[in-house]
Amino acid sequence: MREHLKPQNRQYSENIKNYRCIFCKSENIVKWCKRKTKNEIKQRYKCKNCSKCFTINDGFYRMKKSRQLITSCLDLYFNGLSLRKIRYHIRQFTLDGVSHMSVWRWIIKFSKIINIC
């Protein structure tokens, strides 16, 4: 029974090997629990050194709309649609409404991150 758990523990430690604590920059972290947000379930981690819990920032931190909606808006913009046409398209095909100014703010935010503009 214990031999069966060893490969899982090895795989478990390899999954979080690349992450560091955002407070003390320690690599001594463990998976702690999961946090339910409006759009998804996020994995939380706990640092063994400073005993603080945190989540990994994936670029969509505190975004109210789903990452699929945001990335599809960005894709539509970079394929040549105007902001108001993107708003109209999103309102036609999803239940989520989105403002053309929200799309503009996403373009500014994420193009700085990926250095397009």
C-alpha positions as CSV (number, residue, x, y, z in Angstrom):
1,M,0.0,0.0,0.0
2,R,2.8,2.4,0.9
3,E,4.6,1.7,-2.4
4,H,1.5,2.7,-4.3
5,L,1.5,6.1,-2.6
6,K,5.1,6.9,-3.3
7,P,4.7,7.6,-7.1
8,Q,1.8,9.9,-6.3
9,N,3.9,11.8,-3.7
10,R,6.7,12.2,-6.2
11,Q,4.3,13.5,-8.9
12,Y,2.7,15.7,-6.3
13,S,6.0,17.3,-5.4
14,E,6.9,17.7,-9.1
15,N,3.7,19.7,-9.8
16,I,4.5,22.4,-7.4
17,K,8.3,22.4,-7.8
18,N,8.4,25.5,-10.0
19,Y,6.2,27.7,-7.7
20,R,7.5,30.0,-4.9
21,C,5.9,31.7,-2.0
22,I,4.8,35.2,-3.1
23,F,5.6,36.6,0.4
24,C,9.0,35.1,1.3
25,K,10.1,33.5,-2.0
26,S,10.6,30.1,-0.5
27,E,10.2,26.9,-2.5
28,N,9.0,25.1,0.6
29,I,5.2,25.1,-0.2
30,V,2.4,22.6,-0.2
31,K,-1.1,22.4,-1.8
32,W,-3.4,23.6,0.9
33,C,-7.1,23.8,-0.3
34,K,-9.2,25.0,-3.2
35,R,-11.0,28.3,-3.4
36,K,-14.2,28.7,-5.4
37,T,-14.5,31.8,-7.5
38,K,-17.3,33.0,-9.7
39,N,-15.7,31.5,-12.8
40,E,-13.5,28.6,-11.6
41,I,-11.9,26.7,-8.8
42,K,-8.4,28.0,-7.8
43,Q,-5.8,25.9,-6.1
44,R,-4.4,27.5,-2.9
45,Y,-0.9,26.9,-1.6
46,K,0.6,27.3,1.9
47,C,4.2,28.2,2.6
48,K,5.8,26.1,5.3
49,N,8.3,28.8,6.2
50,C,6.0,31.9,6.7
51,S,2.7,29.9,7.1
52,K,0.8,32.2,4.7
53,C,-1.7,31.0,2.1
54,F,-1.7,32.3,-1.5
55,T,-2.9,31.5,-5.0
56,I,-0.7,31.6,-8.1
57,N,-1.4,34.7,-10.3
58,D,-2.2,33.5,-13.8
59,G,-2.9,36.9,-15.3
60,F,-6.6,36.9,-14.7
61,Y,-6.5,37.9,-11.1
62,R,-9.7,39.7,-10.0
63,M,-11.3,39.6,-13.4
64,K,-15.1,39.3,-13.2
65,K,-15.5,37.8,-16.6
66,S,-14.3,34.3,-17.6
67,R,-10.9,33.9,-19.2
68,Q,-12.5,32.3,-22.2
69,L,-14.6,35.4,-22.8
70,I,-11.6,37.8,-22.3
71,T,-9.4,35.9,-24.7
72,S,-12.1,35.6,-27.3
73,C,-12.6,39.4,-27.2
74,L,-8.9,39.9,-27.6
75,D,-8.8,37.5,-30.5
76,L,-11.7,39.3,-32.2
77,Y,-10.0,42.6,-31.7
78,F,-6.6,41.5,-33.2
79,N,-8.5,39.9,-36.1
80,G,-9.8,43.3,-37.1
81,L,-13.2,43.8,-35.4
82,S,-14.1,47.1,-33.8
83,L,-14.8,47.4,-30.1
84,R,-18.6,47.9,-30.6
85,K,-18.8,45.0,-33.1
86,I,-17.0,42.8,-30.5
87,R,-19.6,43.9,-27.9
88,Y,-22.5,43.1,-30.3
89,H,-20.9,39.7,-31.2
90,I,-20.5,38.7,-27.5
91,R,-24.1,39.8,-26.7
92,Q,-25.4,37.7,-29.5
93,F,-23.7,34.4,-28.6
94,T,-23.3,34.5,-24.8
95,L,-25.4,35.3,-21.8
96,D,-22.7,37.7,-20.6
97,G,-22.9,41.2,-21.7
98,V,-19.7,43.1,-22.1
99,S,-19.0,46.8,-22.6
100,H,-16.9,48.1,-25.4
101,M,-14.8,50.0,-22.8
102,S,-14.2,46.8,-20.9
103,V,-12.8,45.3,-24.1
104,W,-10.6,48.3,-24.5
105,R,-9.3,48.0,-21.0
106,W,-8.5,44.3,-21.5
107,I,-6.6,45.2,-24.7
108,I,-4.5,47.8,-22.8
109,K,-3.9,45.5,-19.9
110,F,-3.0,42.3,-21.7
111,S,-1.1,43.9,-24.6
112,K,1.3,45.4,-21.9
113,I,1.7,41.9,-20.5
114,I,2.5,40.3,-23.8
115,N,4.3,43.4,-25.3
116,I,2.2,43.7,-28.5
117,C,1.6,47.5,-28.4
